[in-house]
Amino acid sequence: MIKIAIIAPSSEAKDAIANNLPRGVRVVESLVADGFKESAQQGRLRSAAPQIALVETANAEDLALAVRLVHQLLPGSWIFAVSEKTDPELIIETVRAGAREFLTKPLDRAALAEALDRFMAENKSDQAEPGKVLSVTSAKGGAGSTSVAINLASGTAGFPMAHVALVDLIYPLGDITAYLNLKPKYTLADAVKSVGRLDPVLLDTFVSQSGEVSVLAGPGEFGMGPSFPIDTVSKILSVFRQAYSHTIVDASSASDEQLLRLLSEVSESIVVVLTPEIPALWRTLRLLELMDSHGAGDKAKVVLNRSHKKDEITRRDIEKTLGREIFWCLPNDYRASIDAINAGKPLVTMNHSGLAGSFREFTERLTGMEFKQSKKGLFDFFSS
């Protein structure tokens, strides 16, 4: 699905553009003249990280300047300039400013579709490279791995150009939809039934949106019979890798050896969450040994959750027992965690607590990406 931003001089102009967009695109940000004068609004645009920005101004003579400034904010995005005027000098000027397409008003749906086709064709080689899978699991229930998966997905979605999915592979009941207050129409079970014809377009009909993250819910019912065939799960993850730059898999308390083998093969990293207690430590040691036997090796990243400097079992004790370093420690903040769960939102989007900050730093280190600060400036010409 293509992520699009619309920047227009009025609500009517914005709606005219939106109404001509075909299926397969998602508007991630819409900014109208009066609401796009502050740096905070520009920050919203950068954070949305659209692949395409459609830009229209009240006056044609301001279009090239608008395109240039949007291009500075979104250097990796395609810009479609929109104008009633079609004189050659205006077109050349906007193209030199950074526009990849010039669309005339009134917008023609077919012309817009052709421009999107050209975008897809040029980016086909980039899309051919499969996206990354980051899996999250634990050896013992209650370690907080679902919260880690949710915040990892939400944090990753904040990176420019990231297109993120969150997949609940907990059988038979996952908690992601409850944590995010989602009531999905479709679940993993529907994707399994359609696996023979599953592709990115069909997959998009099965996911639910939580902010910038596409969520494939777990089955959601007891009595579903045996767990899903591993080759079916493999096919579903393969389609996710075609459709998304990052797929976060929640495999909390995974006890299925076949699933662990699959995740060891396809994941770039496997986050193994534990808490500072003896049963969790004992189980985690066995889980890591099993994962090592399936070739996980350095992919396994141990994350200590709910850590506190006064814990009886110290970080050094844990590392000595496991025979490996702890990749990250998340501080213990019960109130912040519960507030986020009760609100149905990822913690990283809610507050500036130490735990939220730690999640962001953990996401940066795990993915190798960095959050960027928005640049300041005014776009007053949109309302001139």
NUDO-260307 format. One record per residue (C-alpha): residue in one letter; y, x, z. Coordinates in pm, whole numbers, plus 50000, padded with zeros to 5 digits. Last residue first. Example, Ala and Ser with C-alpha at 12.3 -4.5 7.8 and 13.67 -1.06 7.14 Angstrom:
2
s498945136750714/a495505123050780/
***
This chain:
384
s533374986050023/s530344974250219/f527865000250099/f530665026150091/d530625028550468/f527475049750472/l528465070750768/g526885102650901/k524535117051160/k521185132651085/s518085118151249/q515945141651455/k512545150651315/f509185146351484/e506865174951404/m503465178051237/g500515200451326/t498405169351382/l497005178051726/r500115196551846/e502535169951735/t500415141851876/f500105159652213/e503885164052225/r504365126952160/f501755116852417/s503405139952673/g506745123252612/a505225089052674/l503605102252993/g506865117153117/s508505083653069/h510935077352785/n510005041252722/m508355015752498/t507335030252160/v505225058752300/l503525034352540/p501995014852255/k502794977752281/g501024946652411/a503554942052692/n500754940652951/i499254972452806/a502614990452806/d503414980053164/i499934990853271/s500385025853129/a503885030553273/r502695019453616/y499565041153617/d501355073553534/n498875102453567/p499885130853339/l498145137853008/c496635172552986/w495925188352647/f493415211152471/i491365219052781/e489695252452725/r485965256352681/g482835263652887/l482645228153015/t482155238253378/k484695266553371/e487245244953189/i486835217053443/d487145239853744/r490235256653594/r491855222853538/t491295214953902/i488885190554062/e490585180554386/d493545167754187/k496885176954349/k498495189054022/h497785155353869/s495825145853559/r495445110053443/n493725121353122/l492285155653046/v491965159852672/v489125180752529/k489465187952158/a486235188051958/k486875200451605/d486165235851727/g482415229651705/a481545195151570/g478415208151399/h475925181651498/s474445202651780/d477995208351902/m478435170751934/l475355168652155/e476555197152378/l480005181252396/l478455148352509/r476365165352776/l479415183352921/t481405151152903/r478775132753110/w478925158253393/l482735159053392/a482995121153391/p480535118553681/i482405145953878/e485965132653847/p489115145853679/t489305121053388/l487855126553043/v488915122152681/v487175138952389/v489515140452089/i487585146851771/s489575165651507/e489475167651127/s486865140751135/v484335134750857/e481295154550971/s481565152351349/l482405115451310/l479175110051116/r477085128851372/l478685109551656/l477915077051474/q474295087151428/e474015096751795/d475205062551910/s476485066552266/a480205064952193/s482145058752514/s485305052152313/a484955054351936/d488555046351848/v489115060451502/i492595071251389/t492945071851010/h495735093650873/s497135095650518/y495835061050444/a494235042950147/q491635067350017/r490695078950366/f490335042550470/v487915037750180/s485775066650306/l485875052450659/i484395019950527/k481705038550333/s480675058650640/v480505027150852/t478155012050595/d476035043650586/i475815041950967/p474325007250962/f476294983951195/s475114979251553/p472244955151614/g472924917751657/m476384902551681/g475564885352009/f478874893152174/e482034887851977/g485184907251887/p483844926251587/g486394954651630/a489864951351480/l491084970551177/v494664979251263/s497424990151024/v500085009651217/e503825007951148/g504424981251412/s501074965251481/q499894951451150/s496514935051096/v493854948050859/f491304928650652/t493454920950346/d494364957750307/l490684966550275/l490504945449960/v493224966349796/p491894999649930/d488374992549796/l485364973749934/r483024958049679/g479694966349845/v481314968250188/s482224931350189/k480084920850487/v481024952850671/a484734946650613/d484314911850762/a482524925951068/l485324951351117/t487644922251185/y489594894751012/k492084868651130/p493434892151391/k495004879551712/l496904910351827/n498324916352175/l498244954152125/y495954962352420/a493904931052354/t493524939951985/i492484975452075/d489884965552333/g486644967352138/l483674944352180/p480224949152024/y480534978051956/i483605000151966/l484495011651616/d488125000251634/v489985015551340/l493675025051357/a495405031151024/v498415053050948/h500595059850646/a502635091150722/m505545098150485/p507825110650764/f506105111551106/g506445081051329/a503055067351223/t501485097251400/g502945085351732/s501605050151686/a498135062851596/l498035087951884/n499335061152118/i496565037052023/a493815063552032/v494925076752373/s495045041352512/t491525035452380/s490385068452536/g491515058352883/a488605073253077/g487385038753180/g483955042453025/k482325076453032/a481555102252765/s484775097552578/t485905092252220/v488875096151989/s488555103651619/l491175117951384/v490345111951018/k492575127850755/g493455113250417/p491545120650100/e493245140149821/a493335116449524/q496585101849659/d498435133849575/s497035134149221/k497925097549178/n501535103349276/e502835104048921/a500755073748821/m501715053949132/f505425059849076/r505095050548710/d503285018748810/l506115010649052/a508605013548766/e506414990848554/a506294965148834/l510094965948861/a510404960048486/a507944931048506/r509814915048796/d513124916348611/l516054921748842/p519264904548749/k520414931148750/t519394964348597/l516944989748731/f517475027548714/e514475048548821/r514005083248973/a517415084149143/g518465117849288/a522205122249231/r521555134948878/v519765102148808/t522725082948949/e525215101748729/i523105098048415/i522785060448467/l526505056348535/e527455076848229/p525075057148007/d526655023248081/t524224998748243/k526294978948490/e524584951848693/s523134978048928/v519954988749111/a519005025149174/f515315031449252/i514915061649477/w511595079749515/s511035094549858/g510465130649962/p514125139150022/l514685108050236/l517965113150424/q519465135750157/h518185112349886/v519865083450067/l523105103350055/r522815110749684/v521835075049597/a524855061449781/l527155085949605/a525685076049269/l526115039049345/d529725039949463/e531215034449113/a528975003949071/n530694985749357/a528824964249609/t525994989349628/e522274987349547/v519515011249655/l515755005549635/a514025032049850/i510445042449770/q507865060849980/p509465047250293/a509675069550604/a510505041250850/s511865067851088/r514345079950827/l515635044650769/r515895037351139/g517835069551186/q520265058050919/q520795026751124/a521425047951434/s523935068751236/e526125037951211/k527475020650902/f524345003150782/g524484969050946/d527524956650758/a526034966850425/v522504953650468/l519484974350568/s515874964150514/e513064986350643/v509274987750609/v508994964650307/r505324965150215/v503934968349864/g500564958049720/r501714924649589/p504754925049363/l508404928149471/n510744903849298/n511564883249608/a512494914749800/i515154924749547/a516834890749543/d516494888849922/k518474921349964/a521174909449725/e521524876949918/s521594895250251/s524454916450122/p525374951549999/a521754963249965/i519424989850101/i515754980450064/a512985002750198/i509485003750051/k506065014950176/i503425013449899/m500005000050000/
***
